[in-house]
Amino acid sequence: MSDWMPDPETVPEATPPPAAPSYDTAPPAPLGVVRTPTGHAGVDARLERLADADHLPADGHTEVYEDVHRGLRDELTALDARPAPAPTPAHDNRS
């Protein structure tokens, strides 16, 4: 076995290992999506509810989206519902 040692001036310095990636989540931030009013008060109210997701972490968005979806479905169903027929007037048979 030899007692040979490398010359310290020719050995490159060891580089430190890379820093571990950070998995900290960013705070909630508005996406800046513009919601254009539709003119239908019920639909517009449901769409405004989407703004609530802007202040929640991502795992809270699902509840808001499901609530909005349910509300929009109800609004559309109400548009399909036919109003009850108007009562027919009684016939006046005066002679």
C-alpha positions as CSV (number, residue, x, y, z in Angstrom):
1,M,0.0,0.0,0.0
2,S,1.3,3.4,-0.8
3,D,1.3,6.5,1.3
4,W,0.6,8.7,-1.6
5,M,-1.7,11.7,-1.0
6,P,-3.0,14.0,-3.6
7,D,-1.7,17.5,-3.8
8,P,-4.2,19.7,-1.9
9,E,-3.8,22.5,-4.4
10,T,-5.0,20.3,-7.3
11,V,-8.0,18.7,-5.5
12,P,-11.2,20.6,-6.3
13,E,-13.1,21.9,-3.3
14,A,-16.2,19.9,-2.5
15,T,-19.4,21.6,-3.4
16,P,-22.1,21.7,-0.8
17,P,-25.2,19.6,-1.6
18,P,-28.1,21.6,-3.1
19,A,-30.6,23.0,-0.7
20,A,-33.7,21.0,-0.2
21,P,-36.6,22.3,-2.2
22,S,-39.1,24.3,-0.2
23,Y,-42.6,23.0,-0.1
24,D,-44.1,25.9,1.7
25,T,-47.4,26.9,0.1
26,A,-47.9,30.4,-1.2
27,P,-50.7,32.4,0.5
28,P,-54.0,32.6,-1.3
29,A,-54.1,35.2,-4.0
30,P,-56.9,36.4,-6.3
31,L,-56.6,35.0,-9.8
32,G,-57.8,38.2,-11.4
33,V,-60.5,36.5,-13.4
34,V,-63.1,39.1,-14.5
35,R,-66.7,38.0,-14.0
36,T,-68.9,39.7,-16.5
37,P,-72.5,40.2,-15.4
38,T,-75.1,38.1,-17.3
39,G,-78.1,40.2,-16.4
40,H,-79.7,37.3,-14.6
41,A,-79.6,38.2,-10.9
42,G,-79.5,34.5,-9.7
43,V,-76.7,33.6,-12.1
44,D,-74.7,36.7,-11.3
45,A,-75.0,36.0,-7.6
46,R,-73.7,32.5,-8.1
47,L,-70.8,33.7,-10.2
48,E,-69.8,36.3,-7.6
49,R,-69.6,33.5,-5.1
50,L,-66.5,32.3,-7.1
51,A,-64.6,35.3,-5.6
52,D,-64.7,33.5,-2.3
53,A,-62.2,31.0,-3.7
54,D,-59.7,33.8,-4.1
55,H,-59.1,34.0,-0.4
56,L,-58.9,30.2,0.3
57,P,-56.0,27.8,-0.1
58,A,-56.4,25.5,-3.1
59,D,-57.9,22.7,-1.0
60,G,-60.8,25.0,-0.1
61,H,-61.7,25.7,-3.7
62,T,-63.6,22.5,-4.3
63,E,-66.3,23.4,-1.8
64,V,-66.9,26.8,-3.4
65,Y,-66.9,25.3,-6.9
66,E,-69.3,22.6,-6.0
67,D,-71.6,25.2,-4.3
68,V,-71.5,27.4,-7.4
69,H,-72.1,24.5,-9.7
70,R,-75.1,23.4,-7.6
71,G,-76.5,26.9,-7.6
72,L,-76.1,27.3,-11.4
73,R,-77.7,24.0,-12.0
74,D,-80.7,25.1,-9.8
75,E,-80.9,28.4,-11.8
76,L,-81.0,26.5,-15.1
77,T,-83.5,24.1,-13.8
78,A,-85.8,27.0,-12.7
79,L,-85.5,28.4,-16.2
80,D,-86.8,25.1,-17.7
81,A,-89.7,24.9,-15.3
82,R,-92.9,26.0,-17.0
83,P,-95.1,28.3,-15.1
84,A,-98.5,26.9,-14.0
85,P,-101.2,27.6,-16.5
86,A,-103.3,30.6,-15.8
87,P,-106.8,29.7,-14.4
88,T,-109.4,29.8,-17.1
89,P,-112.2,32.4,-16.5
90,A,-115.6,31.0,-15.7
91,H,-118.0,31.4,-18.6
92,D,-120.6,34.0,-18.1
93,N,-123.8,32.6,-19.6
94,R,-126.0,35.5,-19.2
95,S,-128.7,35.8,-21.7
